[in-house]
Amino acid sequence: MPDPAVVEPARPARRDWRHGLLPPVAAWLLANLVTWTVAKASIAGDGSKVAYWSTSGRSRWDSTHYLSIAKTGYEMFWCRDRYPNFRDVMCGNVAWFPGYPMSVRAVSATGLSYELSAVVVTEVSLFGMFAVLWWLLGARLTWATGLILAIGTVFPGGIYLHAVFPLATGTLALLVCIAGVKRGSWIIAAAGGFVAASCYPVGAVAVGMLLLSALFAWRRDTWPIRFAKAGLSAALAGCGVLWTKWLMWQATGHWDAYEILQESSYGQGGLHQPFAAMRDAYDFPFSDWYTPKGQLPWLVEHALAAHRPQLWLNLVFVLLVLATAAALLIRNRALEVEEWAALTLTVAIFLVPFFAGAEMSWYRNHAQMFVGLILVRRMSRFVQVPLLVLCAIQYALLGAMFFSGVLV
């Protein structure tokens, strides 16, 4: 008869598959399966099918600029110098940040084409997102964490996390930044912030979060050390923007090349009234710009204005995150370090595109609110399940807009 005082050792073999890398691997595979299904259902107007596994099927207008940076670097020129019949504005690729293209260039050194390297960087980054999120959730498979990974596979705007765009790489960097703050490592936090800020303009919100981290992180240190770590990590993260400026200056001779092109070609610059910008984004006539020809499939036919429910869903997501944080503060008088970081980033990511007047790109900028899933784990299952359903429906609709060519 066994001694009752002897405790049997745990069985790690059974825990490994449930609490190791299998859940994020499963989430990554499911995300690709769902996106492939949406692509297959989005038959182009001429009757041809979208090839999800081709690089062209994941590319849009901005993708060509990211690839050109990876291939030949930055350039800026008067459009009429090369295209006599073009408007008298500036042309070039200095409106796009270098973090993602430089990653593509590095991968292309293996012999892969730039296009295929871009997809590899995107998909590896997406898997990294699920892996880091899983770690931040505690790496334990429960109903809550399982539902969060499921929501992550169909996150609003997440169709761009599979595209030849920097969204997956930048979002992974934001999650690494949060992980660094949680671990108390200002070096990891700064590295994540640097990459996030160099991948996409909205990624610069990491700098603000790191500055504020003195108020909620580094709790084992004295206040002077906390402010020092917060300031130093924010400064190093901000160097991602300085590196971007330096590369553009090296190629064009202008430190403000980004601003010159944005103002000349796109009429953007300065701060905008956010509510007016939000209304303009809601009313933007995407389907008037491009409506697929021929017999449209049901999904595409009902998705030509899917950016409108997308904005409502994004707003609901932000309000749920804020309400959850408020409830936790009232009940527990505290949030975890990673929850403070995720809250700050989520709100900032939602607002920044509207202050910048991003009529045509806010829906992909908002995909980086993926970091807010850290707080979704604290929501009731009666909130998580409806959120999953709404996200899945909207993912299919916005995905149809993407794969039918309506979105840029």
C-alpha positions in Angstrom: 0.0 0.0 0.0 1.5 3.4 -1.0 2.6 5.8 1.7 0.0 8.6 1.8 2.7 11.0 2.7 4.5 10.5 -0.5 3.3 12.9 -3.2 3.4 11.4 -6.8 5.4 13.6 -9.2 3.5 15.6 -11.7 3.1 14.3 -15.2 4.8 16.9 -17.4 4.3 14.9 -20.6 0.5 15.6 -20.4 1.0 19.2 -19.6 3.5 19.9 -22.4 1.1 19.6 -25.3 -1.6 21.7 -23.5 0.6 24.4 -22.0 3.6 24.4 -24.4 3.7 25.7 -28.0 0.9 23.6 -29.3 -1.9 26.1 -28.5 -0.2 29.0 -30.4 0.7 26.6 -33.3 -2.9 25.6 -33.4 -4.0 29.2 -33.4 -1.6 30.1 -36.2 -2.8 27.2 -38.3 -6.5 28.0 -37.7 -5.9 31.7 -38.6 -4.5 30.6 -41.9 -7.3 28.1 -42.5 -9.9 30.7 -41.8 -8.2 33.3 -44.0 -7.8 30.8 -46.9 -11.6 30.0 -46.6 -12.4 33.7 -46.8 -10.1 34.1 -49.8 -11.6 31.1 -51.6 -15.1 32.5 -51.0 -14.0 35.9 -52.5 -14.1 35.2 -56.2 -13.0 38.1 -58.2 -15.5 39.9 -60.5 -13.9 38.4 -63.6 -14.6 34.9 -62.3 -11.0 34.0 -61.4 -10.3 32.7 -57.9 -8.0 34.4 -55.5 -4.8 32.3 -54.9 -4.3 32.7 -51.1 -1.0 30.8 -51.2 0.4 33.1 -53.9 2.4 36.2 -53.0 0.2 38.3 -55.3 -2.9 37.3 -53.4 -1.5 38.8 -50.3 -0.3 42.0 -51.8 -1.9 45.4 -52.2 -0.8 48.8 -53.4 1.3 49.6 -50.3 3.0 46.2 -50.6 4.9 47.3 -53.7 6.4 50.1 -51.8 7.6 47.9 -49.0 9.1 45.5 -51.5 10.8 48.4 -53.3 12.4 49.6 -50.1 13.7 46.0 -49.5 15.1 45.8 -53.0 16.6 49.2 -53.6 16.1 51.4 -50.6 14.4 54.8 -50.4 13.8 57.4 -53.1 11.8 60.6 -53.6 11.4 62.6 -56.8 9.0 64.9 -58.6 6.4 62.7 -60.3 6.6 64.6 -63.6 10.3 63.9 -63.9 9.4 60.3 -64.7 5.8 60.5 -65.6 5.1 63.6 -67.8 1.3 63.2 -67.5 1.2 62.8 -63.8 0.1 65.4 -61.3 2.8 67.9 -60.1 3.4 66.2 -56.8 6.1 64.2 -55.1 6.5 60.5 -55.7 8.6 57.9 -54.0 8.5 55.4 -51.1 9.5 57.5 -48.2 5.9 57.4 -46.7 6.6 53.8 -45.6 8.7 52.7 -42.7 11.8 50.5 -43.0 11.5 47.9 -40.2 9.5 45.4 -42.2 11.4 45.9 -45.6 14.8 45.5 -43.9 13.6 42.2 -42.3 12.5 41.1 -45.8 15.9 42.0 -47.2 17.6 40.0 -44.5 15.5 36.9 -45.3 16.0 37.3 -49.0 19.7 36.8 -48.4 18.9 33.1 -48.0 18.1 33.0 -51.7 14.3 33.4 -51.5 12.6 36.0 -53.7 11.7 39.3 -52.1 8.0 38.5 -52.5 8.3 35.1 -50.8 10.6 36.5 -48.1 7.9 39.1 -47.3 5.3 36.4 -46.8 7.7 34.4 -44.6 8.4 37.4 -42.4 4.7 38.0 -42.1 3.8 34.5 -41.2 6.7 33.9 -38.8 5.7 37.2 -37.1 2.1 36.1 -36.8 3.2 32.9 -35.2 5.4 34.9 -32.8 2.4 37.0 -31.9 0.4 34.0 -30.8 3.5 32.6 -28.9 4.2 35.8 -27.0 0.5 36.4 -26.3 0.3 32.8 -25.0 3.2 33.5 -22.6 1.6 36.7 -21.4 -1.6 34.8 -20.7 0.2 32.5 -18.4 0.7 29.6 -21.0 -2.1 27.6 -19.4 -5.0 26.2 -21.5 -8.3 27.2 -20.0 -11.6 28.2 -21.4 -10.6 31.9 -21.2 -7.2 31.5 -22.8 -8.5 29.2 -25.5 -11.3 31.7 -26.4 -8.7 34.5 -26.5 -6.5 32.6 -29.0 -9.7 31.9 -31.0 -10.5 35.6 -31.1 -6.9 36.3 -32.1 -7.4 34.2 -35.2 -10.2 36.4 -36.4 -9.2 39.7 -34.8 -10.7 42.8 -36.4 -8.5 44.0 -39.2 -6.4 40.8 -38.8 -6.6 40.1 -42.5 -3.6 42.4 -42.8 -1.7 40.2 -40.4 -1.3 37.8 -43.3 -0.6 40.3 -46.0 2.7 41.8 -47.4 2.4 44.5 -44.8 4.3 45.3 -41.6 1.3 44.8 -39.3 2.3 41.3 -37.9 5.9 42.3 -37.4 5.0 45.5 -35.7 2.3 43.9 -33.5 4.8 41.2 -32.5 7.2 43.9 -31.5 4.5 45.6 -29.3 3.9 42.3 -27.6 7.6 41.8 -27.0 7.7 45.3 -25.5 4.9 44.4 -23.1 6.7 41.2 -22.2 9.8 43.2 -21.4 7.9 45.5 -19.1 6.3 42.4 -17.4 9.6 40.7 -16.9 11.2 43.9 -15.6 13.7 44.0 -18.5 14.0 47.5 -19.9 16.3 46.2 -22.6 13.7 43.8 -24.0 11.0 46.5 -23.7 13.2 49.0 -25.5 14.1 46.5 -28.3 10.4 45.7 -28.8 9.6 49.4 -28.9 12.4 50.2 -31.3 11.1 47.6 -33.8 7.5 48.6 -33.4 8.3 52.3 -34.0 10.5 51.4 -37.1 7.8 49.2 -38.7 4.7 51.4 -38.7 4.0 55.0 -37.6 1.3 53.8 -35.1 4.0 51.6 -33.5 5.5 54.8 -32.0 2.8 54.6 -29.3 5.2 52.2 -27.6 7.4 55.2 -26.7 4.5 56.8 -24.8 3.6 53.6 -23.0 7.2 53.1 -21.9 7.4 56.7 -20.6 4.2 56.0 -18.5 5.6 52.6 -17.4 7.3 54.4 -14.4 3.9 54.6 -12.9 3.0 50.9 -13.1 6.1 48.9 -13.8 9.6 48.3 -12.4 8.0 47.9 -8.9 11.0 46.3 -7.3 13.1 49.5 -7.9 13.1 52.8 -6.2 11.3 55.7 -7.8 14.5 57.3 -9.3 15.4 53.9 -10.9 11.9 53.4 -12.2 11.9 56.8 -13.9 15.4 56.0 -15.3 14.3 52.7 -16.7 11.1 54.1 -18.2 12.9 57.1 -19.7 15.8 55.1 -21.1 13.6 52.4 -22.6 11.4 55.1 -24.2 14.4 56.9 -25.6 15.8 53.8 -27.2 12.4 52.8 -28.6 12.1 56.3 -30.1 15.4 55.7 -31.9 13.3 53.5 -34.2 11.8 56.6 -35.6 15.2 58.3 -35.7 16.7 55.3 -37.6 13.8 55.7 -40.1 14.5 59.4 -40.5 18.2 58.7 -41.0 17.7 56.1 -43.7 15.4 58.6 -45.5 17.9 61.4 -45.2 20.7 59.2 -46.5 18.7 58.5 -49.6 17.0 61.8 -50.3 18.9 64.5 -48.4 15.8 65.5 -46.5 15.2 64.7 -42.8 11.5 65.5 -43.4 11.1 63.4 -46.5 8.2 61.4 -44.9 6.3 64.6 -44.1 7.0 66.1 -47.6 5.6 63.2 -49.4 2.6 62.8 -47.1 1.6 66.4 -47.5 2.4 66.7 -51.2 0.8 63.5 -52.5 -1.8 62.6 -49.8 -2.7 65.9 -48.2 -1.8 64.6 -44.8 0.1 66.4 -42.1 -0.5 67.9 -38.7 -3.2 67.0 -36.2 -6.8 66.4 -37.2 -10.1 66.7 -35.2 -10.5 63.0 -34.3 -14.3 62.9 -34.4 -14.4 64.6 -37.8 -11.7 62.2 -39.1 -13.7 59.3 -37.7 -16.8 60.4 -39.6 -14.8 60.8 -42.8 -13.3 57.3 -42.3 -16.8 55.9 -41.8 -18.2 57.7 -44.9 -15.2 56.9 -47.2 -16.7 55.4 -50.4 -14.4 52.4 -51.0 -16.9 50.7 -53.3 -17.0 53.8 -55.5 -13.3 53.6 -56.0 -13.4 50.0 -57.1 -16.3 47.7 -57.5 -15.5 44.2 -58.8 -17.0 43.5 -62.2 -19.4 40.6 -63.1 -21.4 38.3 -61.0 -20.3 38.9 -57.4 -20.3 36.1 -54.8 -22.6 36.6 -51.8 -19.8 37.4 -49.5 -18.3 40.1 -51.6 -21.6 41.6 -52.5 -22.4 42.1 -48.8 -18.9 43.2 -47.9 -18.4 46.3 -50.1 -19.0 48.6 -47.1 -17.7 46.3 -44.4 -15.4 49.1 -43.1 -18.5 50.7 -41.4 -19.4 47.8 -39.0 -15.6 47.4 -38.6 -15.4 50.8 -37.0 -18.3 50.0 -34.7 -16.7 46.7 -33.7 -13.3 48.4 -33.0 -15.1 51.0 -30.9 -16.9 48.2 -28.9 -13.6 46.4 -28.4 -11.9 49.5 -27.0 -14.9 50.2 -24.7 -14.9 46.6 -23.4 -11.2 46.9 -22.7 -11.7 50.2 -20.8 -14.7 48.8 -18.9 -12.8 45.7 -17.9 -9.9 47.8 -16.6 -12.2 50.0 -14.7 -14.0 47.1 -13.1 -10.7 45.5 -12.1 -9.5 48.8 -10.6 -12.7 49.2 -8.6 -12.7 45.5 -7.4 -9.0 44.9 -6.9 -7.6 48.4 -6.8 -4.9 47.3 -9.2 -4.0 46.0 -12.6 -1.2 43.6 -13.6 1.8 45.3 -15.2 1.1 43.8 -18.6 -2.6 44.9 -18.3 -1.6 48.5 -17.8 0.7 48.3 -20.8 -1.9 46.6 -23.0 -4.6 49.2 -21.9 -2.4 52.1 -22.7 -1.4 50.8 -26.1 -4.9 49.7 -27.1 -6.4 53.1 -26.5 -3.6 54.9 -28.2 -3.6 52.6 -31.2 -7.4 53.3 -31.6 -7.0 57.1 -31.4 -3.8 57.9 -33.2 -5.1 57.2 -36.8 -7.9 59.6 -36.3 -5.6 62.4 -35.0 -3.5 61.7 -38.1 -6.4 61.8 -40.4 -6.0 58.2 -41.8 -9.2 57.9 -43.9 -7.9 54.9 -45.8 -5.8 53.0 -43.4 -7.3 53.1 -39.9 -8.8 49.6 -40.3 -5.4 48.1 -40.7 -3.8 50.3 -38.1 -6.4 49.1 -35.6 -5.3 45.5 -36.2 -2.5 46.3 -33.7 -5.1 46.5 -31.0 -4.5 42.8 -30.9 -2.4 43.6 -27.7 -5.7 44.3 -26.0 -6.5 40.6 -25.9 -4.4 40.5 -22.7 -7.3 42.2 -20.9 -10.0 40.1 -22.7 -8.9 37.2 -20.4 -10.4 39.0 -17.5 -13.8 39.4 -19.2 -16.8 37.1 -18.5 -17.3 34.2 -20.9 -20.7 35.8 -21.7 -18.7 38.6 -23.2 -15.9 36.5 -24.8 -18.1 34.2 -26.7 -20.3 37.0 -28.4 -17.1 38.9 -29.1 -15.6 35.8 -30.9 -18.8 35.5 -33.0 -18.8 39.2 -34.0 -15.1 39.1 -34.8 -15.5 36.0 -37.0 -18.4 37.6 -39.0 -16.6 40.9 -39.4 -13.3 39.1 -40.3 -15.0 37.4 -43.2 -16.6 40.6 -44.5 -13.4 42.7 -44.3 -11.5 39.8 -45.7 -13.8 39.7 -48.7 -13.2 43.5 -49.2 -9.4 42.7 -49.1 -9.4 39.7 -51.4 -11.8 41.3 -54.0 -9.4 44.3 -54.3 -11.7 46.9 -52.7 -9.3 47.7 -49.9 -5.8 49.0 -50.6 
